[in-house]
Amino acid sequence: MKISETYTVRSAQPADATGLHRLIADLAGYQGQRHEVKLSADQLQEQLASQDCPFECLVAQTGDELVGFALFFQTYSTWEGKRGIYLEDFFVNDEMRGRGVGQALLRELARIALERGCARMDWSVLQSNQTAASFYRKLGASCMPHWHHWRFESKDLQRLAC
């Protein structure tokens, strides 16, 4: 857990569902896709309370308000023979950007990865989001050359499975 003068970084709890859902919607809005969020705060709370939660999440909090989050899950590298972490979503609200919140979230996630013996941490960035790319480069991250992120959506999975 990271504590500063203005914020705390900690693991998300079921009681954080409403605030976390707001941040997820804000992230989607930032990417121009708020209408794509199908997850409800109730679903999020149920998942966070589950013993088989499909993700883990760090939140940054100032006072009673959540101001940022890093949602992640475990991966595995067959080449390394070790676990990894995939950072699915990462967001800090506008008011808290530039105050070290994002860096604190990523530092805590890096600490968790090392503690678990992870070989690496991966994530995707929209090509148009040069602000994020610059932030990650400044912290020492590199964009993987020759790789593109691919996906089967639900309808594609259904078609492929038949």
Residue, then its C-alpha position, 0 to 999 in steps of 0.5 A: m500500500k502506498i500513501s502520500e499526502t493526497y492519496t492512497v493506493r490499495s487493493a479494490q474492495p467490494a465497497d469500491a464498486t460504485g466508484l470503480h464503475r464510475l472510473i471505468a465509465d470515465l475511461a471509456g468516455y476518455q476513449g470515446q466509447r462510454h456507450e460500450v460499457k456493459l458492466s454494472a456497478d452491481q456486477l462489479q461488486e459481485q465479482l469483487a466479493s467473489q472468491d473466484c474474481p476474474f481480475e485484481c484491481l488497485v485503486a487510488q483514493t483521496g478522501d472518500e473518492l476513488v481517483g484512479f485504478a489499475l485492473f489486471f489479471q495473471t498471464y503465463s509466458t511459455w517462453e519464460g516459463k513464468r507468470g506475468i501480469y496483464l494490465e487490462d485497464f489503467f486510468v487516473n481522473d483528470e484532476m489527479r493527473g500529474r500528481g504521481v497517482g499513475q506512477a504510484l499505481l504502476r509502482e505498486l503493480a510492479r512490486i506485486a509482479l516482482e513479489r509473485g515472481c512474474a517475468r513481465m507486465d503487458w498492456s495495450v495502448l490505443q495508437s492515438n493515445q500519445t499522452a499515455a505512450s509518452f508517460y509509459r516511455k518516461l517510466g521505462a516501458s517499451c512498445m513491442p515491435h512487430w506485434h498487434h493486439w488481436r481479438f475475437e468478440s463474443k459473436d466471433l467466438q460463437r461463430l468459431a465454436c460452431 
